[in-house]
Amino acid sequence: MTPSSFLTLGKDLQTLKSLLLAFGHISGLKVNLDKSNIYGINLDQAHISRLAETLECKVSGWPILYLGLPLGGNPRAGGFWDPVIEEFQED
């Protein structure tokens, strides 16, 4: 990625952040970037970290979890439901 394309990307991210914050003000909903994550595909860790710093969010890795389950995972595969089962088991 060239320096000029990174500057354009930085401006795009600032615009995205501004749009998210404007949406929050207009709708009355709060966009909590502190709880947001950014995931990179084929990007080095330093680049992802700069993007996360711009958006003021966290860097996360794969697999992406939603409600404790991996997105795109096979629910019939062994171990898929283990996090849910562990959550509901008594100690």
Gaussian input, Z-matrix of N, CA and C with variables (Angstrom, degrees):
# hf/3-21g

backbone

0 1
 N
 C     1     B1
 C     2     B2     1     A1
 N     3     B3     2     A2     1     D1
 C     4     B4     3     A3     2     D2
 C     5     B5     4     A4     3     D3
 N     6     B6     5     A5     4     D4
 C     7     B7     6     A6     5     D5
 C     8     B8     7     A7     6     D6
 N     9     B9     8     A8     7     D7
 C    10    B10     9     A9     8     D8
 C    11    B11    10    A10     9     D9
 N    12    B12    11    A11    10    D10
 C    13    B13    12    A12    11    D11
 C    14    B14    13    A13    12    D12
 N    15    B15    14    A14    13    D13
 C    16    B16    15    A15    14    D14
 C    17    B17    16    A16    15    D15
 N    18    B18    17    A17    16    D16
 C    19    B19    18    A18    17    D17
 C    20    B20    19    A19    18    D18
 N    21    B21    20    A20    19    D19
 C    22    B22    21    A21    20    D20
 C    23    B23    22    A22    21    D21
 N    24    B24    23    A23    22    D22
 C    25    B25    24    A24    23    D23
 C    26    B26    25    A25    24    D24
 N    27    B27    26    A26    25    D25
 C    28    B28    27    A27    26    D26
 C    29    B29    28    A28    27    D27
 N    30    B30    29    A29    28    D28
 C    31    B31    30    A30    29    D29
 C    32    B32    31    A31    30    D30
 N    33    B33    32    A32    31    D31
 C    34    B34    33    A33    32    D32
 C    35    B35    34    A34    33    D33
 N    36    B36    35    A35    34    D34
 C    37    B37    36    A36    35    D35
 C    38    B38    37    A37    36    D36
 N    39    B39    38    A38    37    D37
 C    40    B40    39    A39    38    D38
 C    41    B41    40    A40    39    D39
 N    42    B42    41    A41    40    D40
 C    43    B43    42    A42    41    D41
 C    44    B44    43    A43    42    D42
 N    45    B45    44    A44    43    D43
 C    46    B46    45    A45    44    D44
 C    47    B47    46    A46    45    D45
 N    48    B48    47    A47    46    D46
 C    49    B49    48    A48    47    D47
 C    50    B50    49    A49    48    D48
 N    51    B51    50    A50    49    D49
 C    52    B52    51    A51    50    D50
 C    53    B53    52    A52    51    D51
 N    54    B54    53    A53    52    D52
 C    55    B55    54    A54    53    D53
 C    56    B56    55    A55    54    D54
 N    57    B57    56    A56    55    D55
 C    58    B58    57    A57    56    D56
 C    59    B59    58    A58    57    D57
 N    60    B60    59    A59    58    D58
 C    61    B61    60    A60    59    D59
 C    62    B62    61    A61    60    D60
 N    63    B63    62    A62    61    D61
 C    64    B64    63    A63    62    D62
 C    65    B65    64    A64    63    D63
 N    66    B66    65    A65    64    D64
 C    67    B67    66    A66    65    D65
 C    68    B68    67    A67    66    D66
 N    69    B69    68    A68    67    D67
 C    70    B70    69    A69    68    D68
 C    71    B71    70    A70    69    D69
 N    72    B72    71    A71    70    D70
 C    73    B73    72    A72    71    D71
 C    74    B74    73    A73    72    D72
 N    75    B75    74    A74    73    D73
 C    76    B76    75    A75    74    D74
 C    77    B77    76    A76    75    D75
 N    78    B78    77    A77    76    D76
 C    79    B79    78    A78    77    D77
 C    80    B80    79    A79    78    D78
 N    81    B81    80    A80    79    D79
 C    82    B82    81    A81    80    D80
 C    83    B83    82    A82    81    D81
 N    84    B84    83    A83    82    D82
 C    85    B85    84    A84    83    D83
 C    86    B86    85    A85    84    D84
 N    87    B87    86    A86    85    D85
 C    88    B88    87    A87    86    D86
 C    89    B89    88    A88    87    D87
 N    90    B90    89    A89    88    D88
 C    91    B91    90    A90    89    D89
 C    92    B92    91    A91    90    D90
 N    93    B93    92    A92    91    D91
 C    94    B94    93    A93    92    D92
 C    95    B95    94    A94    93    D93
 N    96    B96    95    A95    94    D94
 C    97    B97    96    A96    95    D95
 C    98    B98    97    A97    96    D96
 N    99    B99    98    A98    97    D97
 C   100   B100    99    A99    98    D98
 C   101   B101   100   A100    99    D99
 N   102   B102   101   A101   100   D100
 C   103   B103   102   A102   101   D101
 C   104   B104   103   A103   102   D102
 N   105   B105   104   A104   103   D103
 C   106   B106   105   A105   104   D104
 C   107   B107   106   A106   105   D105
 N   108   B108   107   A107   106   D106
 C   109   B109   108   A108   107   D107
 C   110   B110   109   A109   108   D108
 N   111   B111   110   A110   109   D109
 C   112   B112   111   A111   110   D110
 C   113   B113   112   A112   111   D111
 N   114   B114   113   A113   112   D112
 C   115   B115   114   A114   113   D113
 C   116   B116   115   A115   114   D114
 N   117   B117   116   A116   115   D115
 C   118   B118   117   A117   116   D116
 C   119   B119   118   A118   117   D117
 N   120   B120   119   A119   118   D118
 C   121   B121   120   A120   119   D119
 C   122   B122   121   A121   120   D120
 N   123   B123   122   A122   121   D121
 C   124   B124   123   A123   122   D122
 C   125   B125   124   A124   123   D123
 N   126   B126   125   A125   124   D124
 C   127   B127   126   A126   125   D125
 C   128   B128   127   A127   126   D126
 N   129   B129   128   A128   127   D127
 C   130   B130   129   A129   128   D128
 C   131   B131   130   A130   129   D129
 N   132   B132   131   A131   130   D130
 C   133   B133   132   A132   131   D131
 C   134   B134   133   A133   132   D132
 N   135   B135   134   A134   133   D133
 C   136   B136   135   A135   134   D134
 C   137   B137   136   A136   135   D135
 N   138   B138   137   A137   136   D136
 C   139   B139   138   A138   137   D137
 C   140   B140   139   A139   138   D138
 N   141   B141   140   A140   139   D139
 C   142   B142   141   A141   140   D140
 C   143   B143   142   A142   141   D141
 N   144   B144   143   A143   142   D142
 C   145   B145   144   A144   143   D143
 C   146   B146   145   A145   144   D144
 N   147   B147   146   A146   145   D145
 C   148   B148   147   A147   146   D146
 C   149   B149   148   A148   147   D147
 N   150   B150   149   A149   148   D148
 C   151   B151   150   A150   149   D149
 C   152   B152   151   A151   150   D150
 N   153   B153   152   A152   151   D151
 C   154   B154   153   A153   152   D152
 C   155   B155   154   A154   153   D153
 N   156   B156   155   A155   154   D154
 C   157   B157   156   A156   155   D155
 C   158   B158   157   A157   156   D156
 N   159   B159   158   A158   157   D157
 C   160   B160   159   A159   158   D158
 C   161   B161   160   A160   159   D159
 N   162   B162   161   A161   160   D160
 C   163   B163   162   A162   161   D161
 C   164   B164   163   A163   162   D162
 N   165   B165   164   A164   163   D163
 C   166   B166   165   A165   164   D164
 C   167   B167   166   A166   165   D165
 N   168   B168   167   A167   166   D166
 C   169   B169   168   A168   167   D167
 C   170   B170   169   A169   168   D168
 N   171   B171   170   A170   169   D169
 C   172   B172   171   A171   170   D170
 C   173   B173   172   A172   171   D171
 N   174   B174   173   A173   172   D172
 C   175   B175   174   A174   173   D173
 C   176   B176   175   A175   174   D174
 N   177   B177   176   A176   175   D175
 C   178   B178   177   A177   176   D176
 C   179   B179   178   A178   177   D177
 N   180   B180   179   A179   178   D178
 C   181   B181   180   A180   179   D179
 C   182   B182   181   A181   180   D180
 N   183   B183   182   A182   181   D181
 C   184   B184   183   A183   182   D182
 C   185   B185   184   A184   183   D183
 N   186   B186   185   A185   184   D184
 C   187   B187   186   A186   185   D185
 C   188   B188   187   A187   186   D186
 N   189   B189   188   A188   187   D187
 C   190   B190   189   A189   188   D188
 C   191   B191   190   A190   189   D189
 N   192   B192   191   A191   190   D190
 C   193   B193   192   A192   191   D191
 C   194   B194   193   A193   192   D192
 N   195   B195   194   A194   193   D193
 C   196   B196   195   A195   194   D194
 C   197   B197   196   A196   195   D195
 N   198   B198   197   A197   196   D196
 C   199   B199   198   A198   197   D197
 C   200   B200   199   A199   198   D198
 N   201   B201   200   A200   199   D199
 C   202   B202   201   A201   200   D200
 C   203   B203   202   A202   201   D201
 N   204   B204   203   A203   202   D202
 C   205   B205   204   A204   203   D203
 C   206   B206   205   A205   204   D204
 N   207   B207   206   A206   205   D205
 C   208   B208   207   A207   206   D206
 C   209   B209   208   A208   207   D207
 N   210   B210   209   A209   208   D208
 C   211   B211   210   A210   209   D209
 C   212   B212   211   A211   210   D210
 N   213   B213   212   A212   211   D211
 C   214   B214   213   A213   212   D212
 C   215   B215   214   A214   213   D213
 N   216   B216   215   A215   214   D214
 C   217   B217   216   A216   215   D215
 C   218   B218   217   A217   216   D216
 N   219   B219   218   A218   217   D217
 C   220   B220   219   A219   218   D218
 C   221   B221   220   A220   219   D219
 N   222   B222   221   A221   220   D220
 C   223   B223   222   A222   221   D221
 C   224   B224   223   A223   222   D222
 N   225   B225   224   A224   223   D223
 C   226   B226   225   A225   224   D224
 C   227   B227   226   A226   225   D225
 N   228   B228   227   A227   226   D226
 C   229   B229   228   A228   227   D227
 C   230   B230   229   A229   228   D228
 N   231   B231   230   A230   229   D229
 C   232   B232   231   A231   230   D230
 C   233   B233   232   A232   231   D231
 N   234   B234   233   A233   232   D232
 C   235   B235   234   A234   233   D233
 C   236   B236   235   A235   234   D234
 N   237   B237   236   A236   235   D235
 C   238   B238   237   A237   236   D236
 C   239   B239   238   A238   237   D237
 N   240   B240   239   A239   238   D238
 C   241   B241   240   A240   239   D239
 C   242   B242   241   A241   240   D240
 N   243   B243   242   A242   241   D241
 C   244   B244   243   A243   242   D242
 C   245   B245   244   A244   243   D243
 N   246   B246   245   A245   244   D244
 C   247   B247   246   A246   245   D245
 C   248   B248   247   A247   246   D246
 N   249   B249   248   A248   247   D247
 C   250   B250   249   A249   248   D248
 C   251   B251   250   A250   249   D249
 N   252   B252   251   A251   250   D250
 C   253   B253   252   A252   251   D251
 C   254   B254   253   A253   252   D252
 N   255   B255   254   A254   253   D253
 C   256   B256   255   A255   254   D254
 C   257   B257   256   A256   255   D255
 N   258   B258   257   A257   256   D256
 C   259   B259   258   A258   257   D257
 C   260   B260   259   A259   258   D258
 N   261   B261   260   A260   259   D259
 C   262   B262   261   A261   260   D260
 C   263   B263   262   A262   261   D261
 N   264   B264   263   A263   262   D262
 C   265   B265   264   A264   263   D263
 C   266   B266   265   A265   264   D264
 N   267   B267   266   A266   265   D265
 C   268   B268   267   A267   266   D266
 C   269   B269   268   A268   267   D267
 N   270   B270   269   A269   268   D268
 C   271   B271   270   A270   269   D269
 C   272   B272   271   A271   270   D270

   B1=1.4516
   B2=1.5244
   B3=1.2893
   B4=1.4581
   B5=1.5279
   B6=1.3420
   B7=1.4715
   B8=1.5213
   B9=1.3402
   B10=1.4720
   B11=1.5293
   B12=1.3512
   B13=1.4610
   B14=1.5228
   B15=1.3550
   B16=1.4612
   B17=1.5253
   B18=1.3384
   B19=1.4645
   B20=1.5142
   B21=1.3297
   B22=1.4635
   B23=1.5164
   B24=1.3303
   B25=1.4574
   B26=1.5235
   B27=1.3281
   B28=1.4550
   B29=1.5171
   B30=1.3290
   B31=1.4659
   B32=1.5234
   B33=1.3352
   B34=1.4624
   B35=1.5266
   B36=1.3173
   B37=1.4672
   B38=1.5256
   B39=1.3286
   B40=1.4619
   B41=1.5250
   B42=1.3349
   B43=1.4661
   B44=1.5244
   B45=1.3235
   B46=1.4628
   B47=1.5214
   B48=1.3074
   B49=1.4684
   B50=1.5345
   B51=1.3263
   B52=1.4658
   B53=1.5236
   B54=1.3364
   B55=1.4678
   B56=1.5265
   B57=1.3153
   B58=1.4678
   B59=1.5267
   B60=1.3286
   B61=1.4634
   B62=1.5277
   B63=1.3409
   B64=1.4713
   B65=1.5239
   B66=1.3275
   B67=1.4623
   B68=1.5274
   B69=1.3107
   B70=1.4605
   B71=1.5141
   B72=1.3257
   B73=1.4670
   B74=1.5262
   B75=1.3201
   B76=1.4643
   B77=1.5192
   B78=1.3279
   B79=1.4662
   B80=1.5201
   B81=1.3242
   B82=1.4589
   B83=1.5168
   B84=1.3207
   B85=1.4613
   B86=1.5221
   B87=1.3116
   B88=1.4550
   B89=1.5212
   B90=1.3122
   B91=1.4577
   B92=1.5248
   B93=1.3318
   B94=1.4543
   B95=1.5227
   B96=1.3180
   B97=1.4583
   B98=1.5271
   B99=1.3422
   B100=1.4654
   B101=1.5233
   B102=1.3232
   B103=1.4632
   B104=1.5253
   B105=1.3261
   B106=1.4608
   B107=1.5185
   B108=1.3191
   B109=1.4564
   B110=1.5131
   B111=1.3208
   B112=1.4562
   B113=1.5282
   B114=1.3219
   B115=1.4585
   B116=1.5219
   B117=1.3118
   B118=1.4527
   B119=1.5124
   B120=1.3132
   B121=1.4606
   B122=1.5239
   B123=1.3154
   B124=1.4693
   B125=1.5255
   B126=1.3138
   B127=1.4629
   B128=1.5215
   B129=1.3209
   B130=1.4549
   B131=1.5306
   B132=1.3212
   B133=1.4607
   B134=1.5278
   B135=1.3286
   B136=1.4680
   B137=1.5278
   B138=1.3300
   B139=1.4644
   B140=1.5292
   B141=1.3164
   B142=1.4744
   B143=1.5268
   B144=1.3169
   B145=1.4705
   B146=1.5213
   B147=1.3405
   B148=1.4788
   B149=1.5234
   B150=1.3446
   B151=1.4621
   B152=1.5269
   B153=1.3355
   B154=1.4621
   B155=1.5204
   B156=1.3224
   B157=1.4578
   B158=1.5329
   B159=1.3196
   B160=1.4690
   B161=1.5273
   B162=1.3309
   B163=1.4664
   B164=1.5252
   B165=1.3378
   B166=1.4662
   B167=1.5254
   B168=1.3330
   B169=1.4600
   B170=1.5244
   B171=1.3260
   B172=1.4598
   B173=1.5272
   B174=1.3232
   B175=1.4575
   B176=1.5192
   B177=1.3101
   B178=1.4604
   B179=1.5176
   B180=1.3044
   B181=1.4591
   B182=1.5095
   B183=1.3046
   B184=1.4570
   B185=1.5165
   B186=1.2734
   B187=1.4631
   B188=1.5268
   B189=1.3067
   B190=1.4594
   B191=1.5214
   B192=1.3254
   B193=1.4609
   B194=1.5205
   B195=1.3225
   B196=1.4611
   B197=1.5197
   B198=1.3131
   B199=1.4615
   B200=1.5264
   B201=1.3227
   B202=1.4533
   B203=1.5064
   B204=1.3303
   B205=1.4613
   B206=1.5290
   B207=1.3341
   B208=1.4607
   B209=1.5204
   B210=1.3222
   B211=1.4565
   B212=1.5203
   B213=1.2988
   B214=1.4512
   B215=1.5088
   B216=1.3219
   B217=1.4593
   B218=1.5242
   B219=1.3107
   B220=1.4566
   B221=1.5320
   B222=1.3395
   B223=1.4663
   B224=1.5240
   B225=1.3199
   B226=1.4637
   B227=1.5308
   B228=1.3247
   B229=1.4613
   B230=1.5246
   B231=1.3091
   B232=1.4591
   B233=1.5125
   B234=1.2966
   B235=1.4572
   B236=1.5126
   B237=1.3132
   B238=1.4620
   B239=1.5273
   B240=1.3299
   B241=1.4609
   B242=1.5232
   B243=1.3292
   B244=1.4687
   B245=1.5315
   B246=1.3426
   B247=1.4740
   B248=1.5281
   B249=1.3194
   B250=1.4706
   B251=1.5184
   B252=1.3189
   B253=1.4633
   B254=1.5165
   B255=1.3375
   B256=1.4716
   B257=1.5173
   B258=1.3302
   B259=1.4652
   B260=1.5249
   B261=1.3203
   B262=1.4649
   B263=1.5169
   B264=1.3248
   B265=1.4579
   B266=1.5108
   B267=1.3053
   B268=1.4674
   B269=1.5079
   B270=1.3083
   B271=1.4774
   B272=1.4899
   A1=108.44
   A2=116.54
   A3=120.55
   A4=110.26
   A5=116.37
   A6=118.77
   A7=113.36
   A8=116.65
   A9=118.38
   A10=111.31
   A11=117.34
   A12=118.57
   A13=110.73
   A14=116.71
   A15=118.52
   A16=110.61
   A17=117.05
   A18=119.55
   A19=110.57
   A20=117.46
   A21=121.19
   A22=109.63
   A23=116.68
   A24=120.64
   A25=110.37
   A26=117.38
   A27=120.96
   A28=111.95
   A29=116.30
   A30=120.28
   A31=110.37
   A32=116.47
   A33=120.30
   A34=111.09
   A35=116.37
   A36=119.74
   A37=111.55
   A38=116.76
   A39=119.68
   A40=110.31
   A41=116.69
   A42=120.92
   A43=110.19
   A44=117.06
   A45=121.09
   A46=110.88
   A47=116.41
   A48=120.60
   A49=110.58
   A50=116.55
   A51=120.31
   A52=111.17
   A53=117.05
   A54=120.56
   A55=111.41
   A56=116.50
   A57=119.50
   A58=111.08
   A59=116.51
   A60=119.65
   A61=111.33
   A62=117.51
   A63=120.82
   A64=110.17
   A65=117.13
   A66=120.62
   A67=110.35
   A68=116.17
   A69=120.04
   A70=112.76
   A71=116.57
   A72=120.04
   A73=111.64
   A74=117.00
   A75=120.91
   A76=111.51
   A77=116.53
   A78=120.66
   A79=112.98
   A80=117.05
   A81=119.64
   A82=112.00
   A83=116.92
   A84=121.41
   A85=108.63
   A86=115.77
   A87=119.59
   A88=109.53
   A89=116.95
   A90=122.15
   A91=105.80
   A92=116.14
   A93=121.25
   A94=109.34
   A95=115.98
   A96=120.36
   A97=111.82
   A98=117.88
   A99=120.59
   A100=111.45
   A101=116.98
   A102=121.17
   A103=112.20
   A104=116.57
   A105=120.87
   A106=110.76
   A107=115.92
   A108=122.55
   A109=109.90
   A110=115.56
   A111=121.35
   A112=107.26
   A113=115.20
   A114=122.83
   A115=107.80
   A116=116.39
   A117=120.22
   A118=111.97
   A119=114.87
   A120=121.35
   A121=106.62
   A122=116.11
   A123=122.59
   A124=112.60
   A125=117.45
   A126=122.41
   A127=108.83
   A128=116.40
   A129=118.43
   A130=110.18
   A131=115.40
   A132=121.88
   A133=112.18
   A134=117.26
   A135=120.34
   A136=110.93
   A137=116.50
   A138=120.55
   A139=110.63
   A140=116.16
   A141=119.99
   A142=110.34
   A143=116.81
   A144=120.76
   A145=111.05
   A146=117.45
   A147=120.21
   A148=111.04
   A149=116.17
   A150=119.72
   A151=110.75
   A152=116.14
   A153=120.15
   A154=110.93
   A155=116.58
   A156=120.15
   A157=110.55
   A158=116.21
   A159=120.62
   A160=111.11
   A161=115.75
   A162=120.14
   A163=113.29
   A164=116.43
   A165=122.43
   A166=110.83
   A167=114.95
   A168=120.72
   A169=108.83
   A170=116.90
   A171=122.15
   A172=110.61
   A173=115.00
   A174=121.93
   A175=107.74
   A176=117.13
   A177=121.53
   A178=109.54
   A179=114.87
   A180=120.56
   A181=111.29
   A182=114.07
   A183=121.53
   A184=110.16
   A185=121.20
   A186=127.44
   A187=110.90
   A188=116.16
   A189=121.60
   A190=107.17
   A191=115.71
   A192=120.34
   A193=109.76
   A194=116.05
   A195=122.20
   A196=106.24
   A197=116.05
   A198=122.32
   A199=110.77
   A200=115.84
   A201=121.28
   A202=115.84
   A203=117.79
   A204=121.13
   A205=109.50
   A206=117.11
   A207=119.00
   A208=111.86
   A209=116.99
   A210=120.58
   A211=109.27
   A212=116.31
   A213=120.75
   A214=113.52
   A215=116.27
   A216=119.83
   A217=111.04
   A218=115.21
   A219=121.55
   A220=109.02
   A221=118.74
   A222=120.60
   A223=112.87
   A224=118.23
   A225=121.15
   A226=112.40
   A227=116.16
   A228=120.39
   A229=110.30
   A230=114.77
   A231=119.52
   A232=110.96
   A233=116.83
   A234=122.15
   A235=115.06
   A236=118.51
   A237=120.48
   A238=111.15
   A239=116.29
   A240=121.18
   A241=112.97
   A242=118.36
   A243=120.94
   A244=113.78
   A245=119.90
   A246=118.26
   A247=113.05
   A248=117.36
   A249=120.69
   A250=109.89
   A251=116.79
   A252=121.33
   A253=109.85
   A254=117.63
   A255=120.57
   A256=111.37
   A257=116.98
   A258=120.72
   A259=111.71
   A260=116.13
   A261=120.12
   A262=113.61
   A263=118.08
   A264=119.58
   A265=110.17
   A266=114.48
   A267=119.02
   A268=109.49
   A269=115.72
   A270=120.04
   A271=111.98
   D1=131.22
   D2=-178.19
   D3=-81.40
   D4=157.44
   D5=178.78
   D6=-57.03
   D7=-37.62
   D8=-179.05
   D9=-68.18
   D10=-36.08
   D11=178.55
   D12=-70.66
   D13=-31.08
   D14=176.23
   D15=-67.71
   D16=-37.97
   D17=177.72
   D18=-63.88
   D19=-41.18
   D20=177.52
   D21=-63.57
   D22=-43.18
   D23=178.69
   D24=-62.93
   D25=-39.93
   D26=177.55
   D27=-60.86
   D28=-41.40
   D29=177.06
   D30=-66.12
   D31=-40.07
   D32=177.94
   D33=-62.28
   D34=-40.29
   D35=178.89
   D36=-67.44
   D37=-39.34
   D38=176.41
   D39=-63.05
   D40=-39.33
   D41=177.42
   D42=-64.68
   D43=-43.70
   D44=177.92
   D45=-60.78
   D46=-44.75
   D47=178.64
   D48=-61.43
   D49=-43.07
   D50=178.57
   D51=-62.96
   D52=-40.75
   D53=178.28
   D54=-63.99
   D55=-42.28
   D56=178.70
   D57=-63.07
   D58=-42.89
   D59=179.27
   D60=-67.64
   D61=-38.46
   D62=176.85
   D63=-64.21
   D64=-42.10
   D65=176.44
   D66=-57.48
   D67=-43.04
   D68=178.73
   D69=-61.29
   D70=-42.53
   D71=179.39
   D72=-67.44
   D73=-41.40
   D74=-177.62
   D75=-70.37
   D76=-43.30
   D77=-174.98
   D78=-84.71
   D79=-17.53
   D80=-175.34
   D81=84.82
   D82=-0.68
   D83=177.44
   D84=-92.99
   D85=145.51
   D86=-179.54
   D87=-97.62
   D88=125.29
   D89=173.44
   D90=-90.50
   D91=108.93
   D92=-176.09
   D93=-94.99
   D94=94.22
   D95=-179.11
   D96=-69.27
   D97=-21.85
   D98=176.76
   D99=-63.18
   D100=-29.56
   D101=179.75
   D102=-96.40
   D103=1.11
   D104=-178.83
   D105=-87.92
   D106=154.64
   D107=179.38
   D108=-125.30
   D109=152.84
   D110=174.32
   D111=-121.04
   D112=137.29
   D113=-179.52
   D114=-120.48
   D115=139.03
   D116=179.65
   D117=-115.06
   D118=144.44
   D119=174.87
   D120=-117.64
   D121=121.32
   D122=-179.85
   D123=57.54
   D124=37.95
   D125=175.55
   D126=-124.24
   D127=143.23
   D128=179.01
   D129=-73.96
   D130=158.54
   D131=-173.93
   D132=-61.02
   D133=-37.23
   D134=-179.64
   D135=-63.27
   D136=-39.99
   D137=179.82
   D138=-67.11
   D139=-44.44
   D140=178.05
   D141=-60.82
   D142=-40.22
   D143=179.77
   D144=-63.05
   D145=-40.12
   D146=177.45
   D147=-64.30
   D148=-40.10
   D149=178.70
   D150=-64.59
   D151=-43.01
   D152=179.29
   D153=-64.12
   D154=-36.56
   D155=178.33
   D156=-65.28
   D157=-39.30
   D158=178.41
   D159=-63.86
   D160=-43.57
   D161=-179.04
   D162=-83.90
   D163=-9.08
   D164=-177.01
   D165=58.41
   D166=48.46
   D167=176.76
   D168=-131.38
   D169=-176.56
   D170=-177.05
   D171=-98.85
   D172=153.38
   D173=173.11
   D174=-92.11
   D175=133.05
   D176=177.15
   D177=-129.05
   D178=160.82
   D179=-179.91
   D180=-112.33
   D181=-178.23
   D182=-177.98
   D183=-88.71
   D184=149.99
   D185=0.86
   D186=-80.10
   D187=155.31
   D188=175.56
   D189=-75.98
   D190=128.93
   D191=178.87
   D192=-102.66
   D193=140.20
   D194=173.17
   D195=-132.24
   D196=119.65
   D197=-175.33
   D198=55.38
   D199=35.27
   D200=176.99
   D201=82.14
   D202=-0.32
   D203=-179.33
   D204=-114.12
   D205=143.15
   D206=-179.90
   D207=-70.46
   D208=130.98
   D209=176.34
   D210=-68.24
   D211=138.18
   D212=179.38
   D213=80.46
   D214=1.82
   D215=179.32
   D216=-75.18
   D217=161.33
   D218=179.94
   D219=-92.99
   D220=112.30
   D221=-177.67
   D222=-65.80
   D223=-14.16
   D224=177.73
   D225=-90.70
   D226=-9.45
   D227=-178.93
   D228=-74.90
   D229=146.07
   D230=177.35
   D231=-61.98
   D232=134.62
   D233=178.02
   D234=90.07
   D235=-10.76
   D236=-177.83
   D237=-59.83
   D238=-42.74
   D239=-175.28
   D240=-89.94
   D241=0.27
   D242=-177.54
   D243=-54.81
   D244=-43.63
   D245=178.43
   D246=-60.98
   D247=-35.80
   D248=179.25
   D249=-70.36
   D250=-44.73
   D251=-179.89
   D252=-62.44
   D253=-44.11
   D254=179.05
   D255=-62.27
   D256=-35.76
   D257=-179.52
   D258=-64.40
   D259=-35.33
   D260=-175.59
   D261=-94.77
   D262=-9.97
   D263=177.85
   D264=-73.23
   D265=144.66
   D266=176.09
   D267=-82.26
   D268=147.10
   D269=179.57
   D270=-73.74

